[in-house]
């Protein structure tokens, strides 16, 4: 073998080893490419959905929280007005007791003084309790006017008590003037309640959509005719005269002025038969006059419609009637009177102490009811 052949052969075997080693050696792997997020609309829609759901949850929470706050606010207003209603009702009851005190026949001066003092103390206590209320924001002004109304009632009652205790019994004119001044405070308290408490409170509750709550009346002096010097002078004289059995003036008396059919207003006649249309609003208005010289109180007025087996009977009371004054009382809800047959309707007013002539205390009318 020549040298050249040996070189070739050597080169051949060297190349084989190299290839074999290269084939047997494991291949190296390069770095793993980064994972790319999926592409397309589906992931985007999924993300939008999650965001929308989160926004919905937040909105629902806001609505729920606001709803709770709104309910809580409405309940605050309701609770406050319910407390006001309680105080207003109690005060109104005191006003009715005052009216009864001043219009009770034969009541003594000492009883009036004691009664007025007790009413003043109770009204003052109501005012103090009302001051303890915490009014909601939009009713603070109305709350202040409620306290003004209650204070006027307290001051009026205290002033009347002082007048009865300090003014000499013979000075009726001075007493009438002073008592009328105190009564005007009571009238003012009713006006304040109506115009500055009740009506504005109702308006505010309507704005706030607060329902199912009663904004109360509170009428302390139902008969505002009492708040005059002439009327209170008569009250003074009557109460002071009760110690000697009542008024000593003469004559005293009351009488029936007229009886009218309601709602037409037609006056009944005592000389001819009266045909009366029986309707759902049927009633009668009876006018009574104080024809005597003294103030009269607690006058009972009665109406009777004869029918078989049980007559229809109604009764009303005139609390107070000054000399020369007239007052009308109404009788309604009479039920079903006898139809298409002659019957009688009688009106009576009780005679007063010392009344000599009683001919005009009773009137009887010949009537016949017909279907209207």
C-alpha positions, 0 to 999 in steps of 0.5 A: 500500500502506498502512502497516498492510499494510507492517507485516504483510508485514514481520512475515511475512517476519521470522517465516519467517527465524526458523523457517528458521534454527531448522530449519537449526540442528542440535539440541543433544544433552544429556549421555549418561546413565550406563551401567547394569549389566545387571540380572537373575539371570545376572550374580549367578550368574556372580559367585557362580560366580567366588567359589566357584571361587576358594574351591575353588582355595584349599581345594585348595591348602590340602589339597595343602600339608597333604598334603605336610607330612603326607607329609614328617612321616611320612617323618621318622618312617620315616627315624628308625626305620630308623636305630634299626633299624640300631643295634638290630640291630648291638647285638643282634649284639653280644649274640649274640657275648657269648653265644658268648664265654661258652659256647665250650668250652675258651676261655681267660681272656685270650681272654674278656678281649679279647673283652669289651673289644672288645664294650664298645668297639663297644657304646659306639660304637653309643651315641655314634652313636645320640646323633647322631640327631635324633628327631621330636617324639613319639619324643623320650622313646623316644629317651632310653630307647634311649640308656639301654638302650645305656648299660646294655649298655656299662656291663655289658660294661665291668664284666665286663671289669674283673671278669675283669681284677681279681678273683683267679682263686681268688675264684670267689664274689666273681667270680660276684657281680660278674659277675651284677651286670653281667649284670643290667644287660644284662637291664635293657637288654632290658626297657627296650627292650621296654617303653619303646622298642619298644612305645611307638614302635609305639603312636605310629606307629599314632596317626600312621598311619605304616605300612611301617616295622619297629620292631625288637627288640634282645635283648642277653641271650637267655639270662637264666638266665646273670644269676645268681650261681651261674651266673656263678660256674660261668662263672668257674670253667670259664673259669679252669679252661680253662687247665688243660684244663677243670674238674677236678671229678668226675663230669661228665655229661649225660643225656636225661630225656624225649622228648615229642610236640608239641603233645599233650605225651605222653611217648614210651616206650622199652618199647612201640611209640608210635603218633604222630598225624602233624599239621601241628604235629608236633614233639618236645620233648627234655629234657636234664639236667646230671647232673655237677658242672661247668657244660657249654656248647655241648651238641649234641642230635640227633633222627633218624627212620629212613626210606628212602632218607634219614632225617629229621635235626634238631639243636639246641644248648644254650648253657649248662647248670649242674650239676643243671639241666634244659633242653628243646629243641624239634624242629619242621618235620620234613617228612612222616615214614613213615606206617603203618609201624614205624620208630625215633626216636633222640635223642642228646646229645653226651657231655662231656669226662670223662664216664664213663657214657654209657648215658643219652646216647642213647634210641631209641623204637619208633614208628609214624606215623599220619594225624592 
